[in-house]
């Protein structure tokens, strides 16, 4: 009996600026033979980013584009876009990439760039999310995987995970629990997104996931 050929795995490029713990979880998930996406490259704006060595150890090609090596933001983005064109990814995942992408950069990959943010968007976009959640007296924190648009952390939500805030939490203790939730959520969100890519489910109607993490 012959089996129908499986759909080709989606090609993913991950952008990082630091240690790359979320990147590592995506790489590990993609090592499973039934995972619908493969990580084909990692791009960083920091030559010293710890995640680069981790990606290389996993056999993944890395590319570094240090901002100060380019005369302008536009020139920096042009160099990265040229590299992306050569790689031809289906999906781009931002995983601790600390630069805002311009609309011109996003346009060729619109609807195909994911980011993970350490809050339950639309609450607390931007930085210092955990302290802001504590200061606001929130009972829940969490993380969000969303599509990237030109506005900071404003794109359509793909998936979220909730984390209870407990008495005595500090920004540091809360951040550690939210990071654990991020490591659970991002691989699941990418799996669903890659499976829906190219179908009528793709885009704003993509499945949301809610994980309660202690």
C-alpha positions in Angstrom: 0.0 0.0 0.0 1.4 3.4 -1.0 1.2 6.4 1.4 0.4 9.9 0.3 3.5 12.1 0.4 3.7 14.3 3.5 3.6 18.1 3.1 7.1 19.6 3.0 8.3 21.1 6.2 8.1 24.9 6.5 11.5 26.6 6.4 12.1 28.7 9.5 14.7 31.4 10.2 15.1 32.5 13.9 16.2 36.0 14.8 18.0 36.5 18.2 20.0 39.1 20.1 21.0 37.1 23.2 21.2 33.7 24.8 18.5 32.2 22.6 16.6 30.1 25.1 13.4 30.3 23.1 15.4 29.6 20.0 16.7 26.4 21.6 13.1 25.2 22.3 12.2 25.7 18.7 15.3 23.9 17.5 14.6 21.0 19.8 10.9 20.8 18.7 11.9 20.9 15.1 14.2 17.9 15.6 11.1 15.6 15.9 10.5 14.0 12.5 6.8 14.8 12.6 7.2 18.5 13.4 5.9 20.6 10.4 8.8 23.1 10.4 12.6 23.0 10.2 15.0 25.6 11.4 17.3 26.4 8.5 19.2 29.4 9.8 19.7 31.8 12.8 20.3 35.5 12.3 21.6 37.8 15.0 22.4 41.5 15.3 24.9 40.8 18.0 28.2 39.0 17.3 28.4 38.1 21.0 24.9 36.6 21.2 25.2 33.4 23.2 22.5 31.7 21.1 24.9 31.6 18.1 27.1 28.9 19.5 24.0 26.9 20.5 22.6 27.1 17.0 26.0 26.1 15.5 26.2 23.1 17.9 22.9 22.0 16.6 24.2 22.1 13.0 22.3 25.2 12.0 23.9 28.0 9.9 24.2 31.4 11.6 24.5 34.8 10.1 25.5 38.0 12.0 24.7 41.5 11.0 26.1 44.0 13.6 24.1 47.3 13.4 27.2 49.5 13.8 28.7 47.9 10.6 26.1 49.6 8.5 25.6 53.3 7.9 21.8 53.3 8.5 18.9 51.2 9.7 17.9 50.9 6.1 21.3 49.5 5.0 21.3 47.1 7.9 17.9 45.8 7.0 18.8 45.6 3.3 21.7 43.3 4.2 19.5 41.0 6.3 16.8 41.0 3.6 19.3 39.9 1.0 20.4 37.0 3.2 16.7 36.1 3.8 16.1 36.1 0.0 18.9 33.6 -0.4 17.6 31.4 2.4 13.9 31.7 1.2 12.2 31.0 4.6 8.5 30.3 4.8 8.3 31.7 8.4 10.5 34.0 10.4 10.5 33.7 14.2 11.7 36.5 16.5 13.1 35.0 19.7 14.5 37.8 21.8 15.4 40.0 18.8 15.8 43.4 20.3 15.2 45.6 17.2 12.0 47.0 15.8 11.5 45.9 12.2 10.4 48.6 9.7 7.3 48.2 7.5 9.6 47.9 4.5 11.3 45.0 6.1 8.1 43.3 7.1 6.3 43.7 3.7 7.9 40.7 1.9 7.1 38.4 4.8 3.9 40.0 6.0 1.8 37.5 7.9 4.7 35.1 8.2 6.8 36.8 11.0 6.1 35.5 14.6 7.3 37.1 17.8 6.9 36.0 21.4 6.3 38.7 24.0 6.3 38.2 27.8 2.9 39.5 28.6 -0.8 38.8 27.8 -1.1 41.3 25.0 -2.7 43.7 24.5 -1.6 44.4 28.1 1.9 45.6 28.7 3.5 46.0 25.3 7.2 47.0 25.2 9.7 46.5 28.1 9.6 45.8 31.8 6.4 43.8 31.4 6.7 41.8 34.7 7.2 44.8 37.0 4.4 46.6 35.2 2.0 43.7 35.8 3.0 43.6 39.5 2.6 47.3 39.8 -0.9 47.1 38.3 -2.0 44.5 40.8 -2.6 41.9 38.2 -3.5 38.3 39.2 -2.4 36.8 35.9 0.6 37.4 33.7 1.8 35.3 30.8 3.1 35.4 27.2 1.9 35.9 23.7 2.9 34.7 20.3 1.7 37.2 17.7 2.2 38.2 14.1 4.6 41.1 13.7 3.4 44.3 12.3 5.0 47.8 12.2 3.4 48.8 15.5 5.3 47.5 18.6 3.6 44.3 19.9 0.4 45.2 18.1 0.0 42.3 15.6 -2.8 39.6 15.6 -2.5 37.2 18.5 -1.7 33.6 17.5 -1.4 32.0 21.0 -1.2 32.8 24.6 -0.2 31.2 27.9 -1.3 32.4 31.3 0.8 32.4 34.5 -0.7 33.0 37.9 0.9 35.8 39.9 1.5 34.7 43.5 1.9 36.6 46.7 5.5 37.7 47.2 6.3 37.5 43.5 9.1 39.9 42.3 9.7 40.8 38.7 12.5 38.2 38.7 10.5 35.3 40.1 7.6 36.1 37.8 9.9 36.4 34.8 11.3 32.9 35.5 7.9 31.3 35.5 6.7 33.2 32.4 9.9 32.1 30.6 9.0 28.5 31.3 5.6 29.1 29.8 7.2 30.7 26.7 9.3 27.6 26.2 6.1 25.5 26.2 4.0 27.9 24.1 6.3 28.9 21.2 6.9 25.4 19.8 3.2 24.6 20.0 2.3 27.9 18.4 4.8 27.4 15.6 3.6 23.9 15.0 0.0 25.1 14.6 1.0 28.1 12.5 3.1 25.9 10.2 0.4 23.4 9.7 -2.1 26.1 8.9 0.2 28.0 6.6 -1.1 28.1 3.1 -4.6 27.0 4.2 -7.7 29.0 4.8 -7.0 28.8 8.5 -3.7 30.8 8.0 -3.4 34.3 9.4 -5.7 36.1 11.7 -7.9 33.1 12.3 -5.0 30.9 13.4 -5.7 28.7 16.4 -5.1 30.2 19.8 -3.6 28.1 22.6 -4.1 28.8 26.3 -1.8 27.1 28.8 -2.2 27.7 32.5 1.3 27.6 34.0 2.1 27.8 37.7 
